[in-house]
Amino acid sequence: MPNTVLLYYKYVNLPDPHAEMSWQRQLCERLGLKGRILLAEEGINGTVAGSAEAADAYVAAMNDHPYFNGISYKRGESDRLPFPRLRIKVRSEIVTLGVDVDPADTATKLTPAEFHKLVQDPEVVLFDARNKYESAIGRFRGAVTPDIKLFKDLPAILDDYSDLKDKKVVAYCTGGIRCEKVSALMLQHGFKNVYQLEGGIIKYAQAYPNGAFEGECFVFDDRMSMAFNDQPELLGACRLCESPTNTYRNCANPKCNDLILVCKTCAEPSAVLCPDCTLDANPLY
């Protein structure tokens, strides 16, 4: 039986995140769920996986919780358990932007159906709120894809897009959590007409598997990516042979571990190093 994967978040004021961490750990261990859950005073951000019965029981327990009820879950399936262990942490933010924004002041949310109509308008600008390595393998057609390695790099370059401040801009991300902060940040920076895709790429592409999303959606678990139809476009290029691929591997140098796009043929024979580590291994004397 395939495993059920739940992706979710909720911005909510938590008076005691450490107490909620203990509750989450007890619940997940009892149900046999693995995954990653982040808690902060601003809310919860999680991805957990296990049997369908365990996932349903988790959702039911969350809906009975005074802070975590009413969450909209993104559900997926995986033939193997995509997480080796359960990790639950308390941090200062549930997704690290590094600047003070209030998700309550966020932009208008568009349902997948509303978004699907809007993307037909050539005047609408789609803004990818994810990292560059994510957009490299999948993105909405014609989207602006910032050249950032980490989400917290975005505030420093947002003013580079000041020419978009008078346009209709729709921010999107994997499941919606980053768009909450990005759209609030855009409004702070003077963007006048900002929207966001509710439920992110996953909700949209599940509703419209042959819609405006191209390639595969990067996910932060052992699957690395999700395809929404039988023949996803290959948007990335192999690090070694430049053939089309959407497959990521980690750099073989354990001190680096950066993600590298590698086709299945080049990944088979041996471990692969990223460009920086290749130069370190073969210095140009």
Secondary structure, 3 states (H helix, E strand, C coil): CCEEEEEEEEECCCCCHHHHHHHHHHHHHHHCCEEEEEEECCEEEEEEEECHHHHHHHHHHHHCCCCCCCCCCEEEEECCCCCCCEEEEECCCCCCCCCCCCHHHCCEEECHHHHHHHCCCCCCEEEECCCHHHHCCEEECCCECCCCCCHHHHHHHHHHHHHHCCCEEEEECCCCHHHHHHHHHHHHCCCCEEEEECCHHHHHHHHCCCCCEEECEECCCCCCEECCCCCCCCCEECCCCCCEECCEEECCCCCCCCEEECCHHHHCCCCCCCHHHHHHHCCCC
